[in-house]
Amino acid sequence: MKKEEIENSKQFVECKKAAISKIRKCFHPNCSGNSINSHILQKNGILSTIAKDNHLWEIRVNPFKSPSFHPKRTGINEVFSFNCFCNEHDTNLFSKIEKEEINFEDYQSCLLFTVRTFYNELFRKMVGIDQFTCLIDKSDDEFAKSQFRKTIDSTKLAVQDLDFIKNLIWSDIDKGSESFVFKYRILEKVELILSSFYDFETSNEIKKYQMENGGRDLDRLSSIFITLFPYKGKSVLLMGYTKEDESKVKGYFNSFFKETEKRVQRKITNLMLFQCENWVCSENFYKKKIKGKENLFANTAYFSSRNYNERRVFDLNIFNEGFDKKLETWNSEHGRK
């Protein structure tokens, strides 16, 4: 790496650390206490089931580092965690899914899986805004500054969309309403844990709407919640969306529960590679599927930033033995030249 690239990468990491350190308040709407380090999914019973020597591999992306995709072996106390709720709310709010056998037919249980995933998404966006503001202050490159400002503006719009979901979540928790649709499916066990939100609308659809409406943005994007995790010798796929978006997303959403397992695995793989960075895996999974292929994975991250049809599903299945060759073929056709 050149000296300038090393410095940019260092600033990227330093600004991110500084941004994370500023978020300390409990996210519960009626609390002003200090947040503690919370796991998105419980450490004991989920993360621990695929950990080796109390460590997992997490995915990190740094656009100023080469390769930009760089997995890191991380201790189980730190991995998949962030400053979320205070100790009281973190303990009491999630007792139904952390201290009892999980009932995936129970609406409130499914909702609770959404809560930390939602707040992790909000947390990451809050960090991103502060991080790129910090990078603007440190940079002398006017083009880079303009790109950072665009990132900040788009992230702020995304935060506004999350406010809509946040209000629905707390209405459901406090009043017992049911504002979401949840479904789950049992799959063959994979030593992988994914938890994320992503937008249903593609970039092409957003651009088309803007062109047809004088440059006006959509009032709100339709978010889909997805979690995949090992449980009782299998893997559970749990997904959800808001009832207000049903007419838009129902057909696409239901395909995850009607299609064959291999087709669903391909969809999950595409989400991991092109839309959802927030996943961790076991040592064994890392060695078999990722180690030595960091540059190939980095190209998928590069492609995703330029992909305008995000619902397109490529013939890539990270759960299959032939994934290596498929990924190499994909790179030869779509990767960075």
C-alpha positions in Angstrom: 0.0 0.0 0.0 1.2 3.5 -0.8 1.8 5.9 2.1 -1.3 7.9 1.2 -3.5 4.8 1.2 -2.1 3.7 4.6 -2.9 7.2 6.0 -6.4 7.1 4.6 -7.1 3.7 6.0 -5.8 4.8 9.4 -8.0 7.9 9.4 -11.0 5.7 8.4 -10.5 3.4 11.4 -9.7 6.3 13.8 -12.8 8.3 12.8 -15.0 5.2 13.2 -13.6 4.5 16.7 -14.2 8.1 17.7 -17.8 8.0 16.3 -18.6 4.7 18.2 -17.3 6.1 21.5 -19.8 9.0 21.3 -22.9 6.7 21.4 -23.5 5.9 25.1 -27.1 6.6 25.8 -29.6 3.7 26.2 -31.8 3.4 23.1 -35.0 2.7 25.1 -37.3 5.7 24.4 -38.0 6.2 28.1 -34.5 5.9 29.4 -31.5 8.3 29.8 -29.1 5.7 31.3 -25.9 4.6 29.8 -25.9 1.8 27.4 -23.9 -1.4 27.8 -22.2 -3.6 25.2 -25.1 -5.7 23.8 -24.9 -8.7 21.4 -27.3 -8.5 18.5 -28.1 -12.2 19.1 -27.5 -13.9 22.4 -24.0 -15.0 23.2 -25.0 -18.2 25.1 -27.1 -20.6 22.9 -26.6 -18.9 19.6 -23.1 -17.3 19.1 -21.5 -19.9 21.4 -22.8 -22.8 19.3 -20.4 -22.1 16.4 -17.5 -20.4 18.4 -14.1 -22.1 18.6 -12.0 -21.1 21.7 -14.6 -18.4 22.3 -13.9 -16.7 19.0 -15.7 -16.1 15.7 -14.8 -14.5 12.4 -16.5 -11.2 11.7 -16.6 -9.3 8.4 -15.1 -5.9 8.2 -15.0 -3.6 5.1 -12.6 -0.7 4.8 -12.8 1.0 1.4 -9.3 2.5 2.0 -7.7 -0.8 2.7 -6.5 -3.4 0.2 -8.3 -5.7 0.1 -11.3 -3.8 1.4 -12.9 -7.0 2.6 -10.9 -8.2 5.6 -12.3 -10.8 8.0 -11.1 -10.7 11.6 -11.0 -13.3 14.3 -12.8 -11.7 17.3 -13.6 -12.8 20.9 -17.2 -13.8 21.6 -17.6 -11.0 24.1 -16.9 -8.4 21.5 -18.2 -9.9 18.2 -21.7 -9.0 16.9 -22.0 -6.4 19.7 -22.6 -2.7 20.1 -23.7 -0.1 22.6 -27.5 -0.5 22.7 -29.6 -0.6 25.9 -28.7 -0.1 29.6 -28.3 -3.2 31.7 -31.9 -3.1 33.0 -33.5 -2.9 29.6 -31.0 -5.2 27.9 -31.8 -7.9 30.6 -35.5 -7.5 31.0 -36.7 -6.7 27.5 -35.2 -9.9 25.9 -35.8 -12.4 28.6 -38.5 -14.1 26.6 -36.1 -15.2 23.8 -33.0 -15.5 26.0 -34.2 -17.3 29.1 -37.0 -19.4 27.7 -37.3 -21.9 24.8 -37.9 -19.8 21.7 -41.3 -20.0 20.2 -41.1 -18.8 16.6 -44.9 -18.9 16.3 -45.1 -16.2 18.9 -45.3 -12.7 17.5 -43.6 -11.0 20.4 -40.7 -13.4 20.3 -40.2 -12.6 16.6 -40.5 -8.9 17.3 -37.7 -9.1 19.9 -35.3 -10.6 17.4 -36.0 -7.5 15.3 -35.3 -5.0 18.1 -31.5 -5.3 18.5 -31.1 -5.9 14.7 -33.0 -2.6 14.1 -31.0 -0.7 16.7 -27.7 -2.1 15.3 -28.7 -0.8 11.9 -29.5 2.6 13.4 -26.3 2.5 15.4 -24.2 1.8 12.3 -25.8 4.7 10.4 -25.3 7.1 13.3 -21.7 6.0 13.4 -21.4 6.4 9.7 -22.7 10.0 9.7 -20.2 11.0 12.4 -17.4 9.0 10.9 -17.7 10.6 7.5 -18.1 14.1 9.1 -14.8 13.4 10.8 -13.2 12.3 7.5 -14.3 15.6 5.8 -12.5 17.5 8.5 -9.3 15.5 8.0 -9.2 15.4 4.2 -7.7 17.9 1.8 -9.2 16.1 -1.2 -12.2 18.1 -2.5 -13.5 15.2 -4.6 -13.3 12.8 -1.6 -15.1 15.4 0.6 -17.9 15.7 -1.9 -18.3 11.9 -1.9 -18.3 11.9 1.9 -21.1 14.5 1.9 -23.2 12.4 -0.5 -22.8 9.5 1.8 -23.8 11.5 4.8 -26.9 12.9 3.1 -28.1 9.5 1.9 -27.5 8.0 5.4 -29.5 10.8 7.0 -32.4 9.9 4.7 -32.1 6.3 5.7 -32.2 7.3 9.4 -35.5 9.1 8.8 -36.9 5.9 7.3 -35.8 4.0 10.4 -37.9 6.4 12.6 -41.0 5.0 11.0 -40.0 1.4 12.0 -38.9 2.5 15.4 -42.3 3.9 16.2 -44.0 0.7 15.1 -41.7 -1.4 17.2 -42.4 0.5 20.4 -46.1 0.6 19.7 -46.1 -3.2 19.4 -44.1 -3.6 22.6 -46.1 -1.1 24.7 -49.6 -1.6 23.3 -49.5 -5.2 22.0 -50.3 -4.2 18.4 -48.9 -6.3 15.5 -47.4 -4.0 12.9 -45.2 -6.5 11.2 -45.4 -9.8 9.3 -42.9 -12.5 10.4 -42.2 -15.9 8.9 -39.6 -18.5 9.8 -38.1 -21.5 8.1 -35.9 -24.4 9.4 -32.9 -25.0 7.2 -29.9 -27.3 7.3 -27.4 -26.1 9.8 -24.7 -23.7 8.6 -22.0 -22.2 10.9 -23.0 -18.7 9.9 -25.0 -16.0 11.7 -26.6 -13.1 9.7 -28.7 -10.3 11.1 -29.6 -7.3 9.0 -32.1 -4.9 7.4 -32.1 -4.2 3.7 -34.3 -2.2 1.3 -36.7 -3.9 -1.0 -36.6 -1.2 -3.7 -33.7 -1.4 -6.2 -31.6 1.6 -7.2 -33.2 1.5 -10.6 -36.7 1.7 -9.1 -35.7 4.6 -6.9 -34.1 6.4 -9.8 -37.2 5.8 -12.0 -39.5 7.2 -9.3 -37.3 10.3 -9.0 -37.4 10.8 -12.8 -41.2 10.4 -12.9 -41.7 12.8 -9.9 -39.5 15.7 -10.7 -36.5 14.5 -8.6 -38.6 13.9 -5.5 -37.5 10.9 -3.3 -39.8 8.2 -2.2 -41.5 9.0 1.0 -40.1 5.9 2.6 -38.2 2.7 1.5 -39.6 -0.7 2.3 -37.3 -2.5 4.8 -37.0 -6.2 5.2 -35.6 -7.8 8.3 -33.5 -11.0 8.0 -31.9 -13.2 10.6 -30.2 -16.6 10.1 -28.7 -18.4 13.0 -28.1 -22.0 14.3 -30.6 -23.4 16.8 -31.0 -27.0 18.0 -28.9 -28.6 15.4 -30.5 -26.7 12.5 -30.4 -23.1 11.2 -33.4 -20.8 11.6 -34.3 -18.2 8.9 -36.5 -15.5 10.4 -37.7 -12.6 8.2 -40.1 -9.8 8.6 -41.6 -6.6 7.1 -44.1 -3.9 8.0 -47.7 -4.7 7.1 -47.9 -1.3 5.4 -45.5 -2.6 2.8 -47.3 -5.9 2.2 -48.7 -5.2 -1.3 -45.1 -4.3 -2.4 -43.0 -7.0 -0.9 -45.2 -10.0 -0.2 -44.4 -11.9 -3.4 -40.7 -11.5 -3.1 -40.7 -12.1 0.7 -42.8 -15.3 0.4 -40.4 -16.8 -2.1 -37.9 -17.4 0.7 -40.4 -19.7 2.3 -41.8 -21.4 -0.8 -38.8 -22.1 -3.0 -36.3 -25.0 -2.6 -33.6 -24.8 0.1 -30.9 -24.4 -2.6 -32.7 -21.5 -4.2 -33.1 -19.8 -0.8 -29.4 -20.5 0.0 -28.5 -18.6 -3.3 -30.7 -15.7 -2.2 -29.1 -15.6 1.2 -25.6 -15.7 -0.4 -26.5 -12.8 -2.7 -27.7 -10.8 0.3 -24.4 -11.5 2.2 -22.2 -10.5 -0.8 -24.1 -7.5 -2.1 -26.4 -6.0 0.5 -25.9 -7.3 4.1 -22.4 -6.9 5.6 -23.5 -7.8 9.1 -22.6 -11.5 9.4 -20.2 -13.7 11.4 -19.1 -17.3 10.9 -17.2 -20.1 12.6 -13.5 -20.9 12.2 -14.3 -23.9 10.0 -16.6 -21.9 7.7 -14.0 -19.2 7.4 -11.3 -21.6 6.4 -13.4 -23.5 3.9 -15.3 -20.6 2.3 -13.4 -17.3 2.8 -9.7 -17.7 3.6 -7.5 -16.9 0.6 -10.4 -15.4 -1.3 -10.5 -12.0 0.3 -9.8 -10.2 -3.0 -12.8 -12.0 -4.6 -15.1 -11.0 -1.8 -13.7 -7.5 -2.0 -14.8 -7.4 -5.6 -18.4 -8.2 -4.6 -18.4 -5.2 -2.2 -17.1 -3.1 -5.1 -19.8 -4.4 -7.4 -22.5 -3.8 -4.9 -21.7 -0.1 -4.7 -22.4 0.1 -8.5 -25.3 -2.4 -8.7 -28.6 -0.9 -9.6 -30.7 -4.1 -9.6 -30.2 -5.4 -6.1 -32.9 -8.1 -6.4 -31.0 -9.8 -9.2 -29.8 -13.2 -7.9 -26.5 -14.5 -9.3 -25.7 -18.3 -9.3 -23.7 -18.1 -6.2 -24.3 -20.4 -3.2 -21.7 -20.1 -0.4 -23.3 -23.2 1.3 -22.4 -25.5 -1.7 -19.1 -27.2 -2.3 -18.8 -25.6 -5.8 -18.9 -22.0 -4.4 -15.2 -21.4 -5.0 -15.4 -21.9 -8.8 -18.7 -20.1 -9.1 -17.2 -17.1 -7.3 -14.1 -17.1 -9.6 -16.4 -17.2 -12.6 -18.5 -14.4 -11.3 -15.4 -12.3 -10.7 -14.2 -12.9 -14.3 -17.5 -11.5 -15.6 -18.4 -8.8 -13.0 -15.4 -8.2 -10.8 -13.1 -5.2 -10.8 -10.8 -5.4 -13.8 
